[in-house]
């Protein structure tokens, strides 16, 4: 028979790991000029929305003069800032973090109840 503690640890890992992988962040459109966003926040990636409505993620963004450059899907890319409609950066989402915390606690409580009820030593 498997060790209940070992099973519990596996269940906790299965529940908690996806929460960490999802990370409680979201893209937030910035209201200031792209050059200012990149200079002040120095993000590792930005989501660029162009004036034609297309959008993509640009890694290691840099602004030089009127050009935004970075890496898109492994390829170096440079575009004119005049074609950029909006820049979004990943920011922590406090509400999502709190909701995720409550979800984790509820899931762990549920796992404990199920584990206790399925034990031969305890009847529910």
C-alpha positions in Angstrom: 0.0 0.0 0.0 1.3 3.5 -0.9 2.2 5.9 1.8 -0.6 8.5 2.3 1.8 11.2 3.1 3.6 10.6 -0.3 0.3 10.6 -2.1 -0.7 13.9 -0.4 2.6 15.5 -1.4 2.1 14.5 -5.0 -1.4 15.9 -5.0 -0.2 19.2 -3.5 2.5 19.4 -6.2 -0.1 18.8 -8.9 -2.3 21.5 -7.6 0.3 24.1 -6.7 2.7 23.8 -9.7 0.3 25.0 -12.3 -0.4 28.1 -10.1 3.3 29.0 -10.2 3.5 28.3 -13.9 0.6 30.6 -14.6 2.1 33.4 -12.6 -0.2 36.1 -11.5 0.6 38.7 -14.2 -1.3 40.3 -17.0 -0.5 42.5 -19.9 -1.2 46.2 -19.1 -1.3 48.8 -21.8 0.9 51.8 -20.9 -0.5 55.3 -21.4 3.0 56.9 -22.0 5.1 56.9 -25.1 6.8 53.5 -25.9 10.3 55.1 -25.6 9.4 56.3 -22.1 8.0 52.9 -21.0 11.2 51.1 -22.2 13.6 53.7 -20.7 11.8 53.8 -17.3 10.7 50.3 -16.8 13.3 48.4 -18.8 11.0 45.4 -19.4 12.4 42.1 -20.7 9.4 41.9 -23.1 6.6 44.0 -24.3 3.5 43.4 -26.3 3.4 45.7 -29.3 0.1 46.6 -31.0 0.7 48.2 -34.4 -1.5 50.8 -36.0 -2.9 48.1 -38.4 -4.2 46.2 -35.4 -1.6 43.4 -35.4 0.2 42.6 -32.2 3.2 40.5 -31.1 5.6 40.1 -28.2 9.0 41.7 -28.5 11.8 40.5 -26.3 14.7 42.7 -25.1 13.0 45.8 -26.5 15.2 48.9 -27.1 14.4 52.3 -28.6 17.0 54.2 -30.6 15.8 57.4 -32.2 12.5 56.7 -33.9 13.0 52.9 -34.0 11.8 50.1 -31.7 13.9 47.0 -31.9 14.1 43.6 -30.2 13.7 39.9 -30.8 10.4 38.4 -32.1 10.2 34.6 -32.3 14.0 34.4 -32.3 14.5 36.9 -35.1 15.9 40.4 -34.7 13.2 43.0 -35.6 13.2 46.8 -36.0 10.1 48.8 -36.6 9.3 52.5 -36.8 7.7 54.0 -33.6 5.2 55.7 -35.9 3.7 52.3 -36.6 3.2 51.5 -32.9 -0.3 52.1 -31.6 0.3 50.8 -28.0 2.8 49.0 -25.8 1.8 46.7 -23.0 4.1 45.3 -20.2 3.5 42.4 -17.9 2.6 43.6 -14.4 1.6 41.7 -11.2 -2.1 41.3 -10.8 -2.9 41.6 -7.1 -6.5 40.5 -7.5 -5.5 37.4 -9.4 -2.8 36.7 -6.8 -5.3 36.9 -4.0 -7.9 34.7 -5.8 -5.2 32.2 -6.6 -4.2 32.0 -2.9 -7.8 31.4 -1.9 -8.1 28.7 -4.6 -4.9 27.0 -3.4 -6.1 27.0 0.2 -9.5 25.6 -0.8 -8.0 22.9 -2.9 -5.6 21.8 -0.1 -8.5 21.7 2.3 -10.5 19.6 -0.1 -7.5 17.2 -0.6 -7.1 16.9 3.2 -10.8 16.1 3.7 -10.8 13.5 0.8 -7.6 12.0 2.2 -8.9 11.8 5.7 -12.3 10.3 4.6 -10.6 7.7 2.4 -8.3 6.5 5.2 -9.2 3.2 6.8 -8.6 4.7 10.3 -11.2 7.5 10.0 -14.9 7.4 9.0 -16.7 10.5 7.7 
